[in-house]
Amino acid sequence: MSLEAVFWEAAKEVAKETAKEVVDKAAEAVSEAAKEAAYELPKRFGEAPAAEYLPERIGEVFNPHAQFEMDGITYETDDYGDIFKVDGQVRPNTEYTLDGVEYRSDAQGQTSKLDGAEPGMEGSGSEAAGPKLSADEIAQKQAQVIESVENGDVPLETNKEKGNYGEMKVDQDLRDRGYDRISTDAVTDLTDPIHHGIDGVYHNPDGEPPYLIVDAKSFNAELNREIKGDGPQMSQSWIDARLDDAVGKETADEIRMAQLNDEVGCYVGRVAKGGDLAAEVIYDRVDAAGKIVEEGVRINGT
């Protein structure tokens, strides 16, 4: 092969590589532009951003009251770790909770309080909206929901659903251990309003300990360390400020007296840790400051 032929062969190879690089960069630019359009254009017309642009981020469990950045986009979360703002703008058609107050945004991202949601409202469980259910009825309804989730019929798509599933799962687990739920606002549906107080208070006279105060956390969610006014979630000051609402003044005072005799345990009940719905509920003990001091504690009932 002549020197001229070698030169032209080399030139063709360089041209091919250059063309491929140009095409790849152009394709990447088009892809990014399409993603940007999928997010920005619907927002301008008052619609939700395209789901594929925010794949697993919306609906994941994040730290509450957090602000973080992913791929150049800034996100903000509410009291329960739900993303409610994207690049400083409230997401359209979104329900979120800030400082215990529930809000809903419309198609244009304009917000208003949900009916009946006022600052300081605690524990607005499902019984508040209808007739009081018996313990057996609560157990039955919870069992049906739990089964539908665990057999795959009903997916958990939002933090609210994950949280409610977690509370029902803890109720069921402690019921099986011989504890009665003595706080009255039991969750019986995935769509029930989110608790803003103590998730569950339980009693078993033969249990070790007899009284349990539990906050359910699902899918690796963590306690809120930044609640204003009453201290960190599940700290002694936070619990004391909410105990009367959870069980009534008389029972709350009985629990406070039992606490003096080390007959009350405060725990985080971890449900579906690591995303495994079949995993057993794990209990981590918290101290008076709301800090986890012992993991994987065994709850002894009857």
N, C-alpha and C positions, 0 to 999 in steps of 0.2 A: 504494500500500500504506500502510495506516495505521501510525502510530507504534507502536501496540500489536502489530500483525502483525510489524513489523520486530524489535521486542524479542523476541518469541517465536521467530522464526527464528534470531536470534543465540543465544538461550538453547539451542536445540536443537543448534546447531553446537558450542557449548561442551560440552554434555552428551556429544555424540558423541566429541569429542577426549578428554574426561576418562575416559569409559568405555573407550576404546581404550587409553589409558595404563594404566588399572587392569588391564585384561585382559593387556597385555604384561608388566606387572610380575608378575602372578600366574603367567603361563606361565613366566617366567624363574625364579621361586621354585620352581615345581614341577619344572622341569628340573634345578635345582641339587640339590633334595631327592632326585630320582631318581638323580642321579650319586652323591651321598653314600651313598644306600642301596646302590647297586651296589658301592660300595667297602667300606663298613663292615659291612653285613649278612653277606656271604659270609665276611669275615674272622672274624667272631664265631663262625661255624659251622665254622671251620677250612678254608675253601676259599679259592682265589685270588681277588683282587679282579676284578671284571668288566673284561674287556679294553678295552671302550670307554672306561672311565674313565682308563686309563693308555695312551693310544693309541700314539704313537710313542716314548714315553719308555723303556719297557722294551725293551731290545734295541738302543738307540742306543749309540754310542760316546761315553762321557763320560770326563773325567779320572779317573785312579785316586785312591782315598782322598779323594774329594771329598764335600762336604756342600753342598747347594744347595736352594733353595726355588722351587717353581713353583705358582702359583695357591693359595698358602697351605699347600701340602703340602711337607714336608721329605724329601729323598731323600739316601741315602748310597750310595757306590760302593765296590767291593772293589779288589783289586790290579790288575784289568784293566778297570776302568771300568764294570763291570756293576752295576746297581742291585740292592742286596740288602736295604736297609732303607727303609721308608716310614713317616714320622712316628715314628721310633725303634723300630719293630717289624720284625723279620726277616720277609721275605715268605715265605708258606707254599710248600712244594714247590719250593724254590729251591736251586741249587748255586752256591756262591760261594767265593772264595779270599781269605784275609787273611794277610799276611806269609808267603806261600808255602804255607799250609796250606789244603787243600780241605775245605769243609763242605757239608752238605746239611741243609735244614730239612724237617720233616714237615708234615702238613696243619695242625697247630696252631702252626707256626712254631718248634717246638723243634728245636735244631740238634745235629748230631753230626759227627765227622770222617768223611770217606770212608775206606773200607778202604784201608790201605796209605799213606795220606797223613800224613806226619809232618813236623814243621818241618825245613827245610833240604833236603828232597828236591829234586833238580834234574833237569830233562830226562827225565821219565818218558814217553818217546815210545812209539809203537805197537809197536816191536820188543820192548819189555820184556814185553809181554803174550803174545807168540807167537813162532814161529820167525823167525829173522833172514832178512830179504828181501835178494835181490841188488840191485845198483844198477839193473839193467834192470827188475826187478819193481817197485821203488819208482817208477821213472819211469813205468811203465805204469799203476800204480794212481793216481798223482797226476794223470796226463793224463786218465784217465777221470773223476775227481772234478771237475777243472777244467772239462772239457767240459760235464759235466752242470749245473754252476753257470752257465756262460756262455751256454748255450743256453736257460736258463730252466726246465729240468726240476727243479732243486733250488734252492729259495730259501735265502738266508742269513738265518736268523731270530734268531740269538743272537751275542753278541760272540765266544763260543768258536768258532762256525762261521766267522765272519768272519776271526778270527785264524788258524785252521787253513788256511783257503783262502789267506790271504796268504802263509803260510809255504810252501805247496805251489807257489804262483805264483812266488815268488822262486827256489825250487829249480829250477823248470822254466826260468825265464829265464836263470839263471846256467849251467845245464846247456847251454843253447843257445849260450852264449858260451864254452863250452869249459872251464868249471870243474867239478871233481868235488867233491861234498859229502863232507867228511872227518869231520864230526861225525856220530855214528851214530844219533841219535834222530829220524830223519826222520818227519814227519807224512804219513800216507797216507789219512786219513779225516777228515771234518769233525767226527766225534765223538771223535777221539783226545784224551787228556788234554792240558790246556794246559801249555806249557813254562813252567818257572820259571827257566830259565837262558838261555844263549845260543841264539838261534833257529837259526843256521846258521853253520858254518865251512867255507870252500871253498878249493880249491887248483887252480891252473893254473900250471905252471912257466914258461909263456910269457906269462902274463897280466900286465897292468899295473894293479895290483900282483899278485904271485903268490898272496898269501894275502888272503882276504876274511873279515871277521867282520861278520855282517849281522843286524840285527833287523828283522823284517818288521812293517810297520804298515799296516793296512787301513782304508779309509773315514775318513781324516783323524785317526786315532788318533795320539797323541803319546807320546814317551818319558816314563817315570816318573821324575820328578826327586826323589822322596822315599823311595827305598828305604833302609831302615835298615841301618846297619852298613858296607856296602861302597860307599857313594856312589851318585850318580845312575846310572840305567840307561845302559849303553854307555860309561860313563866307564872309564878305564884300570884303576882299582882294582876296579870292578864286573866287568869282563871277566876280569881276572887271577884273581879269586876263583872263577870258574866255568869257566875254560879247561880245567883238568885233567879235570873231569867231562865236558866236551863232546867232547874228542878223545883223552884219555889223557895221562899225564904226559910220556911221551917226545915225542909230537908237539907237546904244548903248549910244551915247552922249545924245540923247533925253531922254533916260531912266535915265541916270545919273542926268540930270537936274530935271526930274520929282521926283527923289528920294529926292531932296532938299525940295520938297513941300509935302513930305509924300504921294506920289502917287504911290509908288511901294511897293508891299508886297512880302516877301520871305518866302516860305513855303516848308514843306515836305508833299507830298501827299501820304498818307498811303493806300495801296491797299490790299485787302484780308487779313486784319489784323486778326491774329489768325487762318489763313488758310481758312477763309470763303469767297469763291469767290462771294457770293451774297451780301457781306457787302458793304455799301456805302463807297466812298472815303472820308477819313478823312484828314483834313488839320491842320497841326501844324505850328505855326509861329515861325520863327527863327530870332535871333537878329544879329547884326553886327559881333559878335564873332562866329556865326554858332551854337549857343545854342538854344534849344527849350525853348521858354518863354511863349507860350500859346498853349494849346492843344484843338482840336476840334473847330477850328475857322470856322465860316460860311462865305463862299465866296459869296458876293452879286453881281450878274450880272444884266441883264435886265429881 
